[in-house]
Amino acid sequence: MEKKARNFRDYPVWKDAVLLSTQIYKLTNDMPWFEKKGICDQLQRAVVSIASNIAADAV
């Protein structure tokens, strides 16, 4: 049986994850510079990871 890749862009959960990423980037953009190297970087990496993991699981 051949495994067919699915289009993850059609998944509502992937769309929600991308929206969350956009919101987090906007939120962290307004934080002070000294926060950007700590919590902001970690939040941004985590939120991008959500959408990436959904996409990777769709293959």
C-alpha positions as CSV (number, residue, x, y, z in Angstrom):
1,M,0.0,0.0,0.0
2,E,1.4,3.4,-1.0
3,K,1.3,6.1,1.5
4,K,-0.1,9.3,0.0
5,A,1.0,12.7,1.3
6,R,-1.9,14.9,2.5
7,N,-2.1,18.6,2.1
8,F,-1.6,19.9,5.7
9,R,-2.7,23.4,4.5
10,D,-6.3,22.2,4.4
11,Y,-6.3,21.2,8.1
12,P,-8.1,23.7,10.3
13,V,-5.7,22.9,13.1
14,W,-2.7,23.9,11.0
15,K,-4.5,27.2,10.0
16,D,-5.1,27.9,13.7
17,A,-1.4,27.2,14.5
18,V,-0.3,29.7,11.8
19,L,-2.7,32.3,13.2
20,L,-1.4,31.7,16.7
21,S,2.2,32.1,15.3
22,T,1.2,35.4,13.8
23,Q,-0.4,36.6,17.1
24,I,2.6,35.6,19.1
25,Y,5.1,37.3,16.8
26,K,3.0,40.5,17.0
27,L,2.8,40.3,20.8
28,T,6.5,39.6,21.3
29,N,7.4,42.4,18.8
30,D,6.1,44.9,21.4
31,M,8.1,43.6,24.3
32,P,11.1,45.4,25.6
33,W,14.5,44.5,24.1
34,F,15.8,42.7,27.2
35,E,12.9,40.2,27.0
36,K,13.5,39.5,23.4
37,K,16.5,37.3,24.1
38,G,14.7,35.2,26.6
39,I,11.0,34.6,26.7
40,C,10.4,36.0,23.2
41,D,12.8,33.7,21.4
42,Q,11.4,30.7,23.3
43,L,7.8,31.6,22.6
44,Q,8.5,32.1,18.9
45,R,10.4,28.9,18.5
46,A,7.7,27.0,20.3
47,V,4.8,28.4,18.3
48,V,6.6,27.7,15.0
49,S,7.2,24.2,16.1
50,I,3.4,23.6,16.5
51,A,2.6,24.2,12.9
52,S,5.8,22.4,11.7
53,N,4.9,19.3,13.7
54,I,1.4,19.3,12.2
55,A,2.8,19.6,8.7
56,A,5.4,16.9,9.3
57,D,2.7,14.5,10.6
58,A,0.7,14.9,7.4
59,V,3.2,13.2,5.2
